[in-house]
Amino acid sequence: MNLGMQENSEFDNLIYEAEKQCERRNADALKLIERARQIADSSGQMVQLALLSYIEAYYDIFVSNNYDRAINSCQQALSNLDEESYQAVGYKLLMTLGNSYHKKGDQFSAQDSYLKGLKSLQLKPALSLKEEKFLAGFYYNLSILLSSHELNPEAEGYLQKAIEMYLKQDNKFKLSKCYSAYAQIFELKENYLQAIDYLNQALAIDEEIKDAYSIALSKANLGILSVKINDYEKSFLYLKDALEFYEKNSMVFESGVLKYNLGNAY
């Protein structure tokens, strides 16, 4: 294996590991990103530089919450891609751009970015495993976006497609998130028991894969929903467990939300 191939392999592994850390809101991802930046700057490869912009924006969204910087990074990277590079990595930038707009509250721009990314993958004659994961991600994100404020029949259809793909991929982390999203749909329908059932499925997966952040998130949502069915004892237990995790990890916003819901439960 020559040096260039070794660097590509290391770079890809750094991006992959940084993605996982960012998804879990872990600031340690920055160390991986810094090493990836060194490789990309050294190589000058268009695709690597685009992927660097992608992972830096990913970090800005989920760890540092700097949505404007993430949007600017993605837009600039997309404008610099030639057609071949766009086909190779454009969908990743469009996913992150959509996430940035979604977090910022610009639903129209978020939906436009997600649909462009979805279309770019659907037009490909064959997809790699990584591309299939992103295709499922577009379905999932569109379902979340469309069900955020009101019931939308398209949301459930997108979510079912995402679940089908994540089951096939045995992607338990993402499957948990899909079940949580389904819980949100049933909550909007005021079918709280069904929503709690899906959250329990999500929690079971979180505990199976020992994902501390996801466990806290599922327990927080279960605590909030348990109030809806007047099960205050379970609500207290779930909320206190989640709050302990958030406070231990200095997650101020999440801690504040849970304290508010604990007050409602009392």
Disulfide bonds with the S-S distance in Angstrom:
none
